[in-house]
Amino acid sequence: MKKLVFMVFAAIFGFSFAFGAEFCEICGMNLEHHKKSSHELIDGEANHGDESHTCSLHCAFEKSGKSMDISKYKGFDNVSGEFRSITDLFYVIGSSKKSAMTSESEFAFSTRAEAEKFAKENGGRIIEGKEILEYESKKFDADSKMIKQNRAKMALTGKKIAEEYCEVEALEKLAKDSSNVAIFKTKAKGHCKNIDGKGLHAVSIYFWDKR
């Protein structure tokens, strides 16, 4: 039992996972910071089975065009630190631990026992992976509205930061020339001085959302 507890909490609070990209291409969130709620989307038709990382199930669902094909998704297993098919996972929904891009936190586990242990200590309810897309689809519009409101507030902060610390004209052009926010945010680093990760995120949202 002690070993199981250690494994669960090591996964939730300690695992380090190396992603191929630094930021989520849908929302711009730092993937490493949000690895516990991250997902992979498998695009077999367009990219011959390539896997793209997102910070959350919400972003994966949006990137897929709200596809209900469960074979396209993998979730981060908060025990092994590996990505698994969502059909092999149990999700703890609405715990006291926060996760990205959702009104209710979402963390996935490879066994029900591990999910129940986490829920007992942090609250929340369990949804089987085979049902998670139905759950996501029902709350997607409401979550999107919430996210849009939050981004609007952050964009105001980003505007103030940009005007003081960034090359505004260069960033405006860069936003128009970038294919997604992750690419823009990565390149934007070179056009701002003396800002931290949160500042860069706010600046990126400001320029990206006002294109």
N, C-alpha and C positions, 0 to 999 in steps of 0.2 A: 504493500500500500504506500509506504513512504517513497519507494522508488517511483511509483506512478505519479504521486503528487509532485515530485521533483521534476519529472519529465514534462508534465503539463506546464508548470510555471517556468521552467527553463525555456520552453517553446514560446510561451506568451511574452516573456519579458527579456529573454536573453539571446535567442537565435539571431544570427546575422546572415542575411541572404543577399547574394550578389545578383543584381538584375543587369540585363543587357543595356537598358536605358536608365537614365537617372530620374526622369519625370513621367507621369502618366500623360499620354497624348490626348486624353479627353478633357481632363481638368487641370493638369499641370502640377498635381500634388507630387511630393517627393516619394518615390516608390519604396525606398529603403525605410523611411520613417513610418510608412503605412503597410509594411510587409505582412502584418498579422491579419489584415483584412483583404489582402491583394488577391487578384485572380488572373488567370491566363485565358485568353480567347484564342481558340484554334480556328484558323481560317484555311481550310483545306482546299477550297475552290480557287481562291485568289492567289494564295501564297504557297501552295503545295504543302500544306500542313504546318506552316509557320505559326509560332505562338507569340502573341503580343501580350505584354504585361499591363495591367491596370491597377489602380490603387484600391479598387473596390468592385463589388458585384454590380453596383449601380453603373459604373463606367463601362464595365464589360458588356452589360446589357445594352447600354446606349450604343457602344461601338458596333455591336452585332446587328443593330437595327431592331432591337427588342426581339431577337430570335428566341423561340421557345425550344430550340433543338438542344437538349441537354448534353449531347455529345460534343458540342463546341466549347464547353466551359470546364476549367479546372480551378479549384480553390486551394488556398494555402492551408495546409494541415498544421494546426498549432501544436502539434506534438512532435512530428518528425521533421518539420521545417521543409517539407517537400510539397509540390503541387500534385493534387490528385483529382480525378474526375469527380465532379460534384455529386454524382450518384453514389459515391463511396464515402460521403461525408455527412456529418450531423452538425447542423448550425445552431448555435446559441444566439437567440435574437433578443435584443433589449436588455442586455446586462448593464451593469454600472460602468463598465469599461467602454470608452468611446472608440468609434471607428469612423473611417472617412466616408463622406458623401451619402449619409443615410440618417433618417430621423430615429432609427433604432439600430444600435450597434449590431454587427454581424461577425461572428467568429466561427470558424469551421474546425471540426475535429474528426479524426479517422474512426473513432468508436463512440458508441452511445455512452459508455461508462465514463470516458474522458469528458464528454460534453456535459453529462450530469454532474460530475465533480466541479467543473467550472461554474455551472449554473447555480449549484448549491452555495458556492462561496461568493459569487458576484451577481446573482439574480439572473433573470431571463428565462426564456422558454426554448424548447428544442423543436426544430423543424428538420425533417429528413431531407437530404440533398435532392432527392427525386422530386420534392415538392417546392424547392426554393425558388425556382423561376416563376411559378404561379404566384407565390408570395411577393416576389420582386415586381412582377408586372402590375399587381394591384396597387402598390404604393409608389410606383415610378413617377407618375405625374405629380403627386403631392410632394415627393422628395425633390423633384426637379424644380418646382416652384420655390421650395425652401432654399435650395442651393442658389437659385438665381437671386433671391433676396440677399443672401449672405455675400454673394460675389459682388453685388452692387455696392454694399457697404465697404467691402475690402477695396474695391476699385477707387473709391474716394480717397482712401489712405494711400493707395498706389499712385494716384495722381500727384498728391503732395510730395511724396518721396521722389518721384520722377523729376518733378520740377526743380528739386534742390540737388539731387545727386546723379541724375542720368542725362544722357544725350537724347533729348526728346525726339528730334527730327529723325535721327538714325533709328530709334526704336519704332517709330511710326512706320517707316519704310520696311523695317525688318518684319514687323507683324504682318504686313500685306504680302510679303514675299515668302513667308513660312507656311508650310503645309499643315502643321498642327502646333498646338501650344507648347508641347514638349520641346520641339525643335527651336521654337522662338525663345523659350525660357533659357535653354542652354546657351544660345548665342547672345541673349540679352545681358548675361553676366559681364561681358566685355565692354558694355556701354554704360555701366553704373559703377560708382565708387562708394566705399564705406557703407554698404548695406548688407544685412544678414539674410538668412534664408527666408524668413517671414517677409522681410522687405522686398526681396526679389519676387516672391510669390505675388504680393500685392501689386507690384509694378507690372508683372506679367499679365495679371488679370485685367488691369486697367487698359493696357494697350491691346490685348487680344480681344476683349469683349467690345471695344469701341471701333474695331476695324470697319 
